Amino acid sequence: MRRPHSQTKKKQLDSQEKERAITAAVNAYNNEQDKPKEEWRSLQRICEDVKEDWFTKHKKHIVVNHNTVSQRLKGGQSCHQINMETKAWLKPEEEDTVILYCLNLTSRAFPLNHKTLKIYVKCTGQCTEIK
């Protein structure tokens, strides 16, 4: 039996879905640039089309702001990307090594406690593996 998501998790999932919609709008705009100039749609029209298409496919209302898409086209980043670069404790590669380490311990039936995990996490930045 599945449990309902917490409010925080719901917000996180909504944010991820909105990011996917914005990425779809950026891709649609880039595809539009391949067409002859007379056939180009405006950025606002593309955002509206993505919004309508998202609702028909996923049955969710997602607002895709043309200003946000414009900023992304100019190389802007989302808040999530900025936070992952500046506030994350570990880099994505380090996260993967920590997860593999935890899975390796459980496959060997060793107990995983906070102290062991903390030592390994501190070590991931300085060495590749605890032996």
C-alpha positions as CSV (number, residue, x, y, z in Angstrom):
1,M,0.0,0.0,0.0
2,R,1.4,3.4,-1.0
3,R,1.5,6.3,1.3
4,P,0.6,9.8,0.1
5,H,3.4,12.3,-0.5
6,S,4.3,15.0,2.0
7,Q,3.6,18.6,1.0
8,T,7.3,19.1,0.5
9,K,7.6,16.1,-1.8
10,K,4.5,17.3,-3.8
11,K,6.2,20.7,-4.3
12,Q,9.4,19.1,-5.4
13,L,7.5,16.9,-7.9
14,D,5.6,19.9,-9.2
15,S,8.8,21.9,-9.6
16,Q,10.4,19.0,-11.5
17,E,7.4,18.8,-13.8
18,K,7.5,22.6,-14.4
19,E,11.2,22.3,-15.3
20,R,10.4,19.6,-17.8
21,A,7.8,21.8,-19.4
22,I,10.2,24.8,-19.6
23,T,12.8,22.5,-21.2
24,A,10.2,21.4,-23.7
25,A,9.4,25.1,-24.5
26,V,13.2,25.8,-25.0
27,N,13.5,22.8,-27.3
28,A,10.4,23.8,-29.2
29,Y,11.8,27.3,-29.7
30,N,15.1,25.9,-30.9
31,N,13.3,23.7,-33.4
32,E,11.4,26.7,-34.5
33,Q,14.6,28.4,-35.5
34,D,15.3,25.7,-38.1
35,K,12.2,26.7,-40.0
36,P,12.0,29.6,-42.5
37,K,11.7,33.0,-40.8
38,E,8.1,33.5,-42.1
39,E,6.9,30.4,-40.3
40,W,8.3,31.2,-36.9
41,R,6.0,31.4,-34.0
42,S,6.5,33.9,-31.2
43,L,7.9,32.8,-27.9
44,Q,4.6,33.5,-26.2
45,R,2.7,31.3,-28.7
46,I,5.2,28.5,-28.2
47,C,4.8,28.7,-24.4
48,E,1.0,28.7,-24.8
49,D,1.3,25.6,-27.1
50,V,3.5,23.8,-24.6
51,K,1.0,24.6,-21.8
52,E,-1.9,23.3,-23.8
53,D,0.0,20.2,-25.0
54,W,1.2,19.5,-21.4
55,F,-2.5,19.5,-20.2
56,T,-3.6,17.2,-23.0
57,K,-0.8,14.7,-22.3
58,H,-0.4,14.9,-18.5
59,K,-3.7,16.4,-17.4
60,K,-1.9,19.0,-15.3
61,H,-2.0,22.8,-15.6
62,I,1.5,24.1,-15.9
63,V,2.3,27.8,-16.5
64,V,5.2,28.3,-18.8
65,N,6.2,31.9,-18.6
66,H,7.8,33.3,-21.7
67,N,10.2,35.4,-19.7
68,T,11.5,32.4,-17.9
69,V,12.0,30.6,-21.3
70,S,13.7,33.7,-22.7
71,Q,16.2,33.7,-19.8
72,R,16.9,30.0,-20.3
73,L,17.6,30.6,-24.0
74,K,20.1,33.3,-23.0
75,G,21.9,30.8,-20.8
76,G,20.1,31.4,-17.5
77,Q,19.8,28.6,-14.9
78,S,17.0,27.5,-12.7
79,C,17.0,28.0,-9.0
80,H,17.5,24.3,-8.5
81,Q,20.6,24.3,-10.7
82,I,22.1,27.2,-8.9
83,N,21.4,25.6,-5.5
84,M,22.9,22.3,-6.6
85,E,26.1,24.1,-7.7
86,T,26.4,26.3,-4.6
87,K,24.7,24.7,-1.7
88,A,25.0,20.9,-2.3
89,W,27.1,19.0,0.1
90,L,28.3,16.5,-2.5
91,K,28.8,16.7,-6.3
92,P,26.6,14.3,-8.3
93,E,29.6,12.0,-8.9
94,E,30.3,11.9,-5.2
95,E,26.7,11.1,-4.5
96,D,26.9,8.1,-6.8
97,T,30.0,6.8,-5.1
98,V,28.3,7.1,-1.7
99,I,25.2,5.3,-2.9
100,L,27.4,2.5,-4.4
101,Y,29.3,2.2,-1.1
102,C,26.0,1.9,0.8
103,L,24.8,-0.8,-1.6
104,N,28.1,-2.6,-1.4
105,L,27.9,-2.7,2.4
106,T,24.3,-4.0,2.5
107,S,25.2,-6.7,-0.1
108,R,27.9,-7.9,2.3
109,A,25.5,-7.7,5.3
110,F,27.6,-5.1,7.1
111,P,25.6,-2.7,9.3
112,L,25.6,0.9,8.0
113,N,25.6,3.5,10.8
114,H,25.9,7.3,10.7
115,K,29.5,7.3,11.8
116,T,30.6,5.0,9.0
117,L,28.7,6.9,6.4
118,K,30.1,10.2,7.7
119,I,33.6,9.0,7.5
120,Y,33.1,7.7,3.9
121,V,31.4,11.0,2.8
122,K,34.3,13.0,4.2
123,C,36.7,10.7,2.4
124,T,35.0,10.9,-1.0
125,G,36.4,14.3,-1.6
126,Q,39.9,13.2,-0.8
127,C,40.1,9.5,-1.9
128,T,38.2,7.3,-4.2
129,E,37.4,4.3,-2.0
130,I,37.8,3.1,1.6
131,K,39.6,-0.3,1.7
